[in-house]
C-alpha cells in the first residue's frame, strides 16, 4: 500500500516557505477563537441556563444545557467528515474560513436570542442549532488546522510549528476562564444572570469575524495547490480513505483515544477533582489550573522541537509510557492531598508528559496521509475519538465517584493511554517517511503491515 499518490506528478517541495510565521499565526488565531467559544459555553452555562429553559429546578436547567453541550460533542465527527472533505476538495484556507464562520454564527446566535420567557420553545431550539453549528466547526477545525499547519511549516521544523495548534487551544481555554474571572469581578450576580453572560459570546462572534477576514488573506498550502494542479483532490473522499488508508485511520484512532482522554482528564476534570475529592477550595483549584495551563503553553513548542530532532515516536512513547506508569499515582496523590502546592506540582508533572501527545497531535497524524485525503484522514478519526472517548471522560469519572469506585476511572484513563502506546508501536517513524515532503511520490505505508 502506498501513502502517496503515484499517479500525480508533483515535484519535491521547496525547503523555504515565505510567510510561514504569519500564516501559522493566522491559523492559530482561528483555533484560539474556536476553543474560546467552545469553553465559554461550558463556563457560562450556569448563568444562561435559566434564560433558555423553563423556570423551575436549577439542576434540571443545567442538565438541559449539559445535554445540548453533549449534542455539540456528538456532532463533531460529522464536522470532521464534511469539513475534512471540503478542505481536501476546495483548499485548507477555504475550510478554515468556513469553520470559523460557523463558530461565529453559533456564538452570535446564542448572544442575541431572546429568553424562553419571550419566545418560548424557540429559545432552546435556537440554542441547539447554534451548538450544532459550533460542533460542526470544532469537529472540522482540528483536521483542517492540523493539515494546514503541517503543510506550510518549514521541512525539518514541522513538529515545532504544528505544536502551536495546542498552544492556541490552551490559550482559548485560558481566555474563556479569564473573561469569566473579570466579569465576575465587575458585575453583580444578578447582572451576570440577566445579561452579563451574553458579553463573552458577543466577544467570540466579533473575534471570529476578524479571524475570518485574516484567514481569507492567508497563503494557501503549496501541497494543496500542487495536488489540485495534478487533479488529486477529485480522487479523494471517504471511499478512497477507507479503501487505501485503513491502517492509517486505525492508527490515528489509537493515537487520539489515549491522548484525548488524557487531555480532558488532566486539563479539565483534574480541577474539579481537586475540589470534589481533595477538598481544595474552588478559587484555589481554579488558580492552580490557570497557572498550570499557562506553563503548559510553553511545553508545546519544546516537545515539538524535540520531535524534529529525535523523531515523533520517541516523544510519543514518552507520553504513553509516562501516562501508563503515572496516571494512577498522580490521581491518587492529588485526591489525598489538601496542599495546593503539591497538587500544582502533580498537575504540572502530568502536563509535562501530556505535551508529548498534544505537541505532536497534528503532525504525527498529518504525516501519514497523502494530500488528497490528508484533512479528512486526520479530522474524521480524531473527531470520532474525541466525541466518544473525550466526551465521556467526565461523565464516566463522576459516575464512578458516585458509585464509590472512583479509582477505577484512573485505570480506565491508563487503559486508553495504552492504546496510544500500541498505536505508536505499529507506526513507522513519520518524520522519516513523511507523506508531507513529496506527497505524490511513491512511498511505503506509514503503518507497519
C-alpha positions, 0 to 999 in steps of 0.5 A: 500500500502506498501513502502517496499518490503515484499517479500525480506528478508533483515535484519535491517541495521547496525547503523555504516557505515565505510567510510561514510565521504569519500564516501559522499565526493566522491559523492559530488565531482561528483555533484560539477563537474556536476553543474560546467559544467552545469553553465559554459555553461550558463556563457560562452555562450556569448563568444562561441556563435559566434564560433558555429553559423553563423556570423551575429546578436549577439542576434540571436547567443545567442538565438541559444545557449539559445535554445540548453541550453533549449534542455539540460533542456528538456532532463533531465527527460529522464536522470532521467528515464534511469539513475534512472533505471540503478542505481536501476538495476546495483548499485548507484556507477555504475550510478554515474560513468556513469553520470559523464562520460557523463558530461565529454564527453559533456564538452570535446566535446564542448572544442575541436570542431572546429568553424562553420567557419571550419566545418560548420553545424557540429559545432552546431550539435556537440554542441547539442549532447554534451548538450544532453549528459550533460542533460542526466547526470544532469537529472540522477545525482540528483536521483542517488546522492540523493539515494546514499547519503541517503543510506550510511549516518549514521541512525539518521544523514541522513538529515545532510549528504544528505544536502551536495548534495546542498552544492556541487551544490552551490559550482559548481555554485560558481566555474563556476562564479569564473573561469569566474571572473579570466579569465576575469581578465587575458585575453583580450576580444578578447582572451576570444572570440577566445579561452579563453572560451574553458579553463573552459570546458577543466577544467570540462572534466579533473575534471570529469575524476578524479571524475570518477576514485574516484567514481569507488573506492567508497563503494557501498550502503549496501541497494543496495547490500542487495536488489540485494542479495534478487533479488529486483532490477529485480522487479523494473522499471517504471511499478512497480513505477507507479503501487505501488508508485503513491502517492509517485511520486505525492508527490515528484512532489509537493515537487520539483515544489515549491522548484525548482522554488524557487531555480532558482528564488532566486539563479539565476534570483534574480541577474539579477533582481537586475540589470534589475529592481533595477538598481544595477550595474552588478559587484555589483549584481554579488558580492552580489550573490557570497557572498550570495551563499557562506553563503548559503553553510553553511545553508545546513548542519544546516537545515539538522541537524535540520531535524534529530532532529525535523523531515523533515516536520517541516523544510519543512513547514518552507520553504513553509510557509516562501516562501508563506508569503515572496516571494512577499515582498522580490521581491518587496523590492529588485526591489525598492531598489538601496542599495546593502546592503539591497538587500544582506540582502533580498537575504540572508533572502530568502536563509535562508528559501530556505535551508529548501527545498534544505537541505532536497531535497534528503532525504525527497524524498529518504525516501519514496521509497523502494530500488528497485525503490528508484533512479528512484522514486526520479530522474524521478519526480524531473527531470520532475519538474525541466525541466518544472517548473525550466526551465521556471522560467526565461523565464516566469519572463522576459516575464512578465517584458516585458509585464509590469506585472512583479509582477505577476511572484512573485505570480506565484513563491508563487503559486508553493511554495504552492504546496510544502506546500500541498505536505508536508501536505499529507506526513507522517513524513519520518524520522519516517517511513523511507523506508531507515532503513529496506527497505524490511520490511513491512511498511505503505505508506509514503503518507497519503491515 
